[in-house]
Amino acid sequence: MMADKPPKISIKNLHKQFGEKIVLNGLDLEIPDGQSVVIIGGSGTGKSVLLKNILGLLSPEKGSILIDDQDIVGMNWPQRESILQKVGMLFQNAALFDSLTVWENVAFGLIEGRGIKRKKAHEIAIDKLADVGLGSDIGSLSPSELSGGMRKRVGLARAIATDPEIIFFDEPTTGLDPIMGDVINDLIVDRVKHLGATTLTITHDMASARKIADKIAMIYKGKIIWAGPVTDIDNSGNDFVNQFIHGRADGPIQMDVRAG
Amino acid sequence: MNPLASIGRTTISFFNTIGRISLFFGRALYHCFTPPFYGRLLGRQLIEIGYYSLPVVGLTAIFTGMVLALQSYTGFVRFNAEGAVASVVVLSITRELAPVLAGLMVSGRIGAAMAAEIGTMSVTEQIDALTTLSTNPFKYLVAPRLIAGVLMLPLLVLVADIIGVFGGYLVSVYKLGFNPTVYLERTWDILEPLDVVSGLVKAAVFGFLISLMGCYHGYHSRGGAKGVGAATTNAVVSASVLILAFNYIITELFFAI
């Protein structure tokens, strides 16, 4: 019998606050190798802050974030760079570099991060654009010439360009119409299966979560209050989860009308 | 509102900013001297700062030289000392006006552009994207701009020196009736290497300050278009004030030589 594989990402007792506002309050989460975990939760519950802590864009006050058993909290740049080599990220608004063409955006991680020659990187970028349903003619355009859906696709192509072991998705369907949202979901599922990558997605789009996830976790007030297989989400027995997935105003979650 | 609390908050905020700029300065300097170096980006910044600033710096210099000749003539003629016009023009231009005016003009053109570009990248998560693509934003965005600022401002000032003196020459010879040979001889005789060197040292420091302020304010801009606008204004204002302050400090240092 094979021993259980250690989780790809393991987050323990994570705390993060801005001034007096506590955003993450002892958050624990395990992301198994090769699985797709989706974190759901309302606005301002700490989803994006969690992602930024994992990526090293923010530093937590307390706790540990283990990626392949290496604690990345407090790592210096050279150490962190080796971890980031394993990572791809699709940002909410794609975050494409305005000063570069589409193919240069897709090839950026290959050229600057891996030192691959521009000609070879161009070929790979065109292949990756094809993987997300975009033709080679798009490659020479500027990001400002693209529609929202195309920008997301280019962002996805950039995220998978280096064949990463771990991919993060920040609100992948936000700002897209339902059909384009579903196209992006399908592309994510298809590409992630193809790569065999471990993924972490944050979203409040339940249709997207149901399609992408193997496992769903719900964050509320800086903690994971429920986690389980996607098939269990409708029978979670958790009032917070039920209120969120059905989008009801009444329930234990009280939304602040004013910004906190 | 408690005035003491307000003063306290302002003081803390001031020292907080000084601390953050110092840390930014230290990190930026470190990344200027450690690989990887982005030659392509450095080249682009050299052209952006040096080549594209030439027209504005050249125009500023020629008109400054011309007006300087007119004004100094107006003063000196009252003491029958109009022969000193050439000396005043060349010394004022090389030691003071070329570096300061070129610095201020480049601050308005380049400092603002840097803050706006990096600020937009910051608020649209492009800087975060750089990090996730294993690229250090300090090395990629800040270091090339700092190095280009330090290298190109002295070259621009050297050009401004020549054009400014030429502006003074034009007015002195064609409007005030100076003998061209005598004017050029007086210009050349009075000029010492230290006059030019002091202006070039100032220019290198001003170039660094302009890039540092542009990058710092852009990098820390928050809150969308309004934040980017504020960063742009702050970059130009802080660079301009620092240029004038460091101009005094460097002049004082050269006086001691």
Chai-1 contact restraints between the chains, C-beta under 6 A:
chainA,res_idxA,chainB,res_idxB,connection_type,confidence,min_distance_angstrom,max_distance_angstrom,comment,restraint_id
A,L55,B,T132,contact,1.0,0.0,6.0,A-B,restraint_1
A,L57,B,D128,contact,1.0,0.0,6.0,A-B,restraint_2
A,W77,B,N136,contact,1.0,0.0,6.0,A-B,restraint_3
A,E81,B,S134,contact,1.0,0.0,6.0,A-B,restraint_4
A,L84,B,S134,contact,1.0,0.0,6.0,A-B,restraint_5
A,Q85,B,S134,contact,1.0,0.0,6.0,A-B,restraint_6
A,M89,B,T132,contact,1.0,0.0,6.0,A-B,restraint_7
A,F91,B,E125,contact,1.0,0.0,6.0,A-B,restraint_8
A,F91,B,A129,contact,1.0,0.0,6.0,A-B,restraint_9
A,A95,B,E125,contact,1.0,0.0,6.0,A-B,restraint_10
A,A95,B,Q126,contact,1.0,0.0,6.0,A-B,restraint_11
A,A95,B,A129,contact,1.0,0.0,6.0,A-B,restraint_12
A,F97,B,Q126,contact,1.0,0.0,6.0,A-B,restraint_13
A,F108,B,L133,contact,1.0,0.0,6.0,A-B,restraint_14
A,G109,B,L133,contact,1.0,0.0,6.0,A-B,restraint_15
A,E112,B,T135,contact,1.0,0.0,6.0,A-B,restraint_16
A,G113,B,L133,contact,1.0,0.0,6.0,A-B,restraint_17
A,G113,B,S134,contact,1.0,0.0,6.0,A-B,restraint_18
